[in-house]
Amino acid sequence: MNKPLVAVVILNYNGRNYLQQFLPSVIAGTYGHMRIIVADNGSTDDSVAFVKANFKEVELLLLAENYGFAGGYNRALANIEADYFVLLNSDVEVLPGWIEPVITLMEKNLQVAACQPKILSFHNKEQFEYAGAAGGWLDVLGYPFSRGRVFDDCEWDTHQFDDVTNIFWATGAALFIRANVFKEANGFYEFFFAHMEEIDLCWRLQNMGYQISYCPHSIVYHVGGGTLPKGNSRKVFLNFRNNLIMLQKNLPLSESLWKLPLRFGLDALFAWKNLLSGNSVAFMAVIKAHMAFIKWFIVLREKSTIERKPMKTLDGVYSGLIIWDYFIHKRKRFFEIVKKNL
């Protein structure tokens, strides 16, 4: 029986140094039926020339401009034939056998549409990394967090998350997804540009009846913050705007009517806290995000065209409020918040 064809697609934007450092680990992979593709998102550095000169085994796909994470991947993957896509950040180091465990898991369970490996920090390989850690969850008001990472607290990897399990969302830093399902779901929502697009996609996939999984037997090491570093005003803006849009798109009307106003209020508290502590940049980023959401709601407002399957309970949803547990009860670890028996 032939192995499924896996296309590892690295979306690059001015990431020559990361490609030089991390592409060799991808090329050293042991999976026998694999394409490696660098999709260049309109870089202005010498990334393309560097790949052409140094990595003959890597395919290049050139995009006319920087379409962001969502638009860039949509355009690239529309031109790639494979059974599975692996969306891999350019700042990720992989181990030789990192692909096989995930493909084995997904081939055994055809309901799994997307999956992520264990994401550890490149700079401290015994600690989980911010972007995805051991699989993403969502709380009752749509705040994302991860097994192994709650807000800025990343846990040490003591094998507490070595179980194969279903999650709400898989990180875009190393996202395995069935090619036909990605196309069935119409890919990422391009208006997001970057941030929250993988959570929105995984939400839609669950509503379609699929599962999102975490595979601890595959481990990768992520630098993180390679495109927009933590605290960047653009990153704050995109996270707050896109999170509100994601809720409006995917929540039933009965829930969005009360959850969105409450989120506006909590976001405002965050903004004012930052202003009073001297961080006017974050304050303005949140205000601009709210204004952008209102403009989107008036001009482009749309709900997901995918209806939830009857009786489908979404995996990876915490019925509590993560900010209450974290800031009031001082619970910083995943299993202090979400009990193991859940």
C-alpha positions as CSV (number, residue, x, y, z in Angstrom):
1,M,0.0,0.0,0.0
2,N,1.4,3.4,-1.0
3,K,2.1,6.0,1.6
4,P,0.0,9.1,1.4
5,L,1.7,12.0,-0.3
6,V,2.6,14.7,2.3
7,A,3.4,18.3,1.2
8,V,5.3,20.3,3.8
9,V,4.6,23.9,2.9
10,I,6.6,26.7,4.5
11,L,5.2,30.1,4.0
12,N,8.1,32.5,3.9
13,Y,8.2,36.3,4.2
14,N,11.7,37.8,4.5
15,G,12.8,34.7,6.5
16,R,16.1,33.9,4.8
17,N,17.9,33.3,8.1
18,Y,15.2,31.0,9.4
19,L,15.3,29.0,6.1
20,Q,19.1,28.7,6.3
21,Q,18.8,27.4,9.9
22,F,15.8,25.2,9.8
23,L,15.2,23.9,6.3
24,P,18.0,21.3,6.6
25,S,16.1,19.6,9.5
26,V,13.0,19.4,7.3
27,I,15.0,17.9,4.4
28,A,16.5,15.3,6.7
29,G,13.0,13.9,7.4
30,T,12.6,10.1,7.0
31,Y,9.1,10.1,5.6
32,G,9.4,8.5,2.1
33,H,6.7,10.2,0.1
34,M,7.1,13.9,0.7
35,R,7.3,17.2,-1.1
36,I,8.9,20.2,0.5
37,I,7.7,23.6,-0.8
38,V,8.6,27.1,0.2
39,A,5.8,29.4,-0.7
40,D,7.2,32.9,-0.8
41,N,4.8,35.6,0.3
42,G,6.3,38.5,-1.8
43,S,9.6,38.7,0.1
44,T,11.9,41.6,-0.4
45,D,15.0,39.9,0.9
46,D,17.1,37.3,-0.9
47,S,15.1,34.3,0.4
48,V,14.1,33.0,-3.0
49,A,17.6,33.3,-4.5
50,F,19.0,31.6,-1.4
51,V,16.7,28.6,-1.6
52,K,17.3,28.2,-5.4
53,A,21.1,28.2,-4.8
54,N,21.3,26.0,-1.8
55,F,18.3,23.6,-1.6
56,K,17.7,22.0,-5.0
57,E,15.3,19.4,-3.5
58,V,13.0,22.2,-2.3
59,E,10.2,23.4,-4.6
60,L,9.5,27.2,-4.8
61,L,6.1,28.7,-5.2
62,L,6.1,32.5,-5.7
63,L,3.3,34.8,-4.7
64,A,3.0,38.3,-6.0
65,E,2.8,40.1,-2.7
66,N,2.4,39.5,1.1
67,Y,-1.1,38.1,1.5
68,G,-0.5,37.3,5.2
69,F,-0.7,33.8,6.7
70,A,-4.3,33.2,5.7
71,G,-4.2,34.5,2.1
72,G,-0.7,33.3,1.5
73,Y,-1.5,29.7,2.4
74,N,-4.9,29.7,0.6
75,R,-3.2,30.7,-2.6
76,A,-0.2,28.4,-2.2
77,L,-2.2,25.3,-1.3
78,A,-4.7,25.8,-4.2
79,N,-1.7,25.1,-6.4
80,I,-0.3,22.0,-4.6
81,E,-1.4,18.4,-5.1
82,A,-1.0,16.1,-2.1
83,D,-3.0,13.9,0.3
84,Y,-1.9,15.9,3.4
85,F,-0.7,19.4,3.8
86,V,1.7,20.3,6.6
87,L,1.7,24.0,7.3
88,L,5.1,24.6,8.9
89,N,6.5,27.9,10.2
90,S,9.9,28.8,8.9
91,D,11.2,29.1,12.5
92,V,10.5,25.4,13.4
93,E,13.1,22.7,13.9
94,V,11.9,19.2,13.3
95,L,13.2,15.7,14.1
96,P,13.8,13.1,11.3
97,G,10.7,11.0,12.1
98,W,8.3,13.8,13.0
99,I,5.8,13.2,10.2
100,E,5.2,9.4,10.5
101,P,3.3,9.4,13.9
102,V,0.8,12.0,12.9
103,I,0.1,10.4,9.5
104,T,-0.3,7.0,11.2
105,L,-2.8,8.6,13.7
106,M,-4.8,10.3,10.9
107,E,-4.8,7.2,8.7
108,K,-6.2,5.1,11.5
109,N,-9.0,7.6,12.3
110,L,-10.5,9.2,9.2
111,Q,-12.6,11.6,11.3
112,V,-9.4,13.5,12.3
113,A,-9.2,16.3,9.8
114,A,-6.3,18.2,11.4
115,C,-3.6,17.4,13.9
116,Q,-0.6,19.0,15.6
117,P,2.5,17.7,17.2
118,K,3.9,18.6,20.6
119,I,5.3,22.1,20.3
120,L,8.3,22.8,22.5
121,S,10.5,25.9,22.7
122,F,13.5,26.0,20.5
123,H,15.4,28.0,23.1
124,N,14.5,25.7,26.0
125,K,13.6,22.3,24.7
126,E,12.1,21.0,28.0
127,Q,9.4,23.7,28.0
128,F,6.3,24.1,26.0
129,E,6.1,26.9,23.4
130,Y,3.5,29.6,23.4
131,A,2.0,28.9,19.9
132,G,0.0,25.7,20.5
133,A,2.0,23.8,23.1
134,A,0.1,20.5,23.6
135,G,-3.1,21.5,21.7
136,G,-5.5,24.4,21.8
137,W,-8.6,24.9,23.8
138,L,-11.2,27.7,24.0
139,D,-13.1,29.0,27.0
140,V,-16.8,30.0,27.3
141,L,-16.1,33.5,26.0
142,G,-13.8,32.5,23.2
143,Y,-10.4,33.1,24.9
144,P,-7.9,30.7,23.5
145,F,-5.4,28.8,25.6
146,S,-3.4,25.6,25.3
147,R,-2.6,22.5,27.2
148,G,0.7,23.5,28.6
149,R,0.3,27.3,28.0
150,V,-2.1,29.6,29.8
151,F,-1.7,33.2,28.7
152,D,2.1,33.8,29.0
153,D,2.8,30.9,31.4
154,C,4.4,28.0,29.5
155,E,4.7,24.7,31.5
156,W,7.8,22.5,31.6
157,D,7.3,19.2,29.7
158,T,7.2,16.5,32.4
159,H,5.2,14.2,30.1
160,Q,1.9,15.4,31.5
161,F,0.6,15.8,28.0
162,D,1.8,12.5,26.4
163,D,-1.7,11.4,25.6
164,V,-3.3,11.4,22.1
165,T,-6.4,13.5,22.5
166,N,-8.9,15.6,20.7
167,I,-8.6,19.4,21.1
168,F,-10.4,22.5,19.9
169,W,-7.7,23.9,17.6
170,A,-4.4,22.9,16.2
171,T,-1.6,25.5,15.9
172,G,-0.7,27.0,12.5
173,A,2.9,26.7,13.5
174,A,2.9,23.0,12.5
175,L,-0.6,22.1,11.2
176,F,-1.3,18.7,9.6
177,I,-4.5,18.8,7.6
178,R,-6.1,16.6,5.0
179,A,-5.9,18.4,1.7
180,N,-9.4,17.5,0.6
181,V,-10.9,18.7,3.9
182,F,-8.9,22.0,3.7
183,K,-10.5,22.6,0.3
184,E,-13.9,21.4,1.5
185,A,-13.8,24.0,4.3
186,N,-12.7,26.8,1.8
187,G,-9.4,27.2,3.6
188,F,-8.6,30.1,5.9
189,Y,-10.7,33.2,6.2
190,E,-8.5,35.7,4.4
191,F,-9.8,38.8,6.0
192,F,-7.9,37.8,9.2
193,F,-4.6,38.2,7.4
194,A,-2.8,36.6,10.4
195,H,-3.8,35.4,13.9
196,M,-6.8,33.3,14.9
197,E,-7.2,31.9,11.3
198,E,-6.3,28.3,12.4
199,I,-8.8,28.5,15.4
200,D,-11.6,29.7,13.1
201,L,-10.8,26.9,10.6
202,C,-10.7,24.2,13.3
203,W,-14.0,25.5,14.7
204,R,-15.6,25.1,11.2
205,L,-14.0,21.7,10.8
206,Q,-15.6,20.5,14.1
207,N,-18.9,21.9,13.0
208,M,-18.6,19.8,9.9
209,G,-18.3,16.7,12.1
210,Y,-14.5,16.3,12.0
211,Q,-12.1,15.9,14.9
212,I,-9.0,17.9,15.7
213,S,-6.2,15.9,17.4
214,Y,-2.9,16.2,19.2
215,C,-0.1,13.7,18.7
216,P,2.6,13.8,21.4
217,H,4.7,11.2,19.5
218,S,5.8,13.9,17.1
219,I,7.8,16.7,18.6
220,V,9.0,20.0,17.0
221,Y,10.8,23.0,18.4
222,H,9.5,26.5,17.6
223,V,11.4,29.8,18.0
224,G,8.1,31.8,18.1
225,G,7.5,35.5,17.4
226,G,9.4,35.3,14.2
227,T,7.0,37.5,12.2
228,L,5.3,39.7,14.7
229,P,7.0,39.7,18.2
230,K,5.0,39.6,21.4
231,G,3.6,43.0,22.3
232,N,3.7,44.3,18.8
233,S,0.8,46.7,18.3
234,R,-0.1,45.1,15.0
235,K,-0.2,41.7,16.7
236,V,-2.4,43.0,19.6
237,F,-4.8,44.6,17.0
238,L,-5.1,41.4,14.9
239,N,-5.6,39.2,17.9
240,F,-8.4,41.3,19.4
241,R,-10.1,42.1,16.1
242,N,-10.0,38.6,14.7
243,N,-11.1,37.0,17.9
244,L,-14.3,39.0,17.9
245,I,-14.9,38.3,14.2
246,M,-14.4,34.6,14.8
247,L,-17.0,34.6,17.6
248,Q,-19.5,36.5,15.4
249,K,-18.9,34.1,12.5
250,N,-19.2,30.9,14.4
251,L,-21.4,31.3,17.5
252,P,-25.1,30.7,17.4
253,L,-27.1,33.9,17.5
254,S,-28.4,33.0,21.0
255,E,-24.9,33.0,22.3
256,S,-23.3,35.9,20.4
257,L,-26.0,38.3,21.6
258,W,-24.6,38.1,25.1
259,K,-21.0,36.9,24.7
260,L,-19.9,39.7,22.3
261,P,-21.0,42.6,24.5
262,L,-19.4,40.9,27.5
263,R,-16.2,40.5,25.5
264,F,-16.2,44.1,24.5
265,G,-16.4,45.0,28.2
266,L,-13.6,42.7,29.2
267,D,-11.4,43.9,26.3
268,A,-12.0,47.5,27.5
269,L,-10.8,46.6,31.0
270,F,-7.7,45.2,29.5
271,A,-7.2,48.3,27.4
272,W,-7.6,50.7,30.3
273,K,-5.4,48.6,32.6
274,N,-2.6,49.0,30.0
275,L,-3.2,52.7,29.6
276,L,-3.1,53.3,33.4
277,S,0.2,51.3,33.5
278,G,1.7,53.5,30.8
279,N,1.2,51.2,27.8
280,S,-0.8,53.5,25.5
281,V,0.2,51.4,22.4
282,A,-1.8,48.4,23.6
283,F,-4.7,50.7,24.6
284,M,-4.9,52.1,21.1
285,A,-4.5,48.7,19.5
286,V,-7.5,47.4,21.3
287,I,-9.6,50.5,20.6
288,K,-8.7,50.2,16.9
289,A,-9.5,46.5,17.0
290,H,-13.0,47.3,18.3
291,M,-13.6,49.9,15.7
292,A,-12.4,47.6,13.0
293,F,-14.8,44.9,14.2
294,I,-17.7,47.3,14.1
295,K,-16.8,48.3,10.6
296,W,-16.5,44.6,9.6
297,F,-19.9,43.9,11.2
298,I,-21.6,46.7,9.3
299,V,-19.9,46.2,5.9
300,L,-18.8,42.6,5.6
301,R,-20.8,40.8,8.3
302,E,-21.1,37.2,7.6
303,K,-21.8,34.0,9.5
304,S,-20.1,30.7,8.8
305,T,-21.7,28.9,5.9
306,I,-21.1,25.7,7.7
307,E,-23.8,24.5,10.1
308,R,-23.0,22.4,13.1
309,K,-23.7,18.7,12.7
310,P,-26.7,17.6,14.8
311,M,-25.7,16.4,18.3
312,K,-22.1,17.4,17.7
313,T,-20.4,18.4,20.9
314,L,-17.3,20.5,20.3
315,D,-14.1,19.1,21.8
316,G,-11.7,21.3,23.7
317,V,-14.2,23.7,25.1
318,Y,-13.8,24.9,28.8
319,S,-17.1,25.9,30.3
320,G,-15.4,28.4,32.7
321,L,-13.7,31.7,32.2
322,I,-10.0,31.5,31.8
323,I,-9.3,35.1,32.9
324,W,-11.1,34.5,36.2
325,D,-9.1,31.3,36.9
326,Y,-5.8,32.9,35.9
327,F,-6.0,36.4,37.4
328,I,-8.3,35.8,40.4
329,H,-7.6,32.2,41.4
330,K,-4.0,32.4,40.2
331,R,-4.3,29.0,38.4
332,K,-1.4,29.0,35.9
333,R,-1.3,25.4,34.8
334,F,-3.8,23.6,32.5
335,F,-4.7,20.8,34.9
336,E,-5.3,23.3,37.7
337,I,-8.0,24.8,35.5
338,V,-9.3,21.9,33.4
339,K,-9.5,18.8,35.6
340,K,-8.1,15.6,34.2
341,N,-11.4,13.7,34.4
342,L,-12.8,16.2,31.9
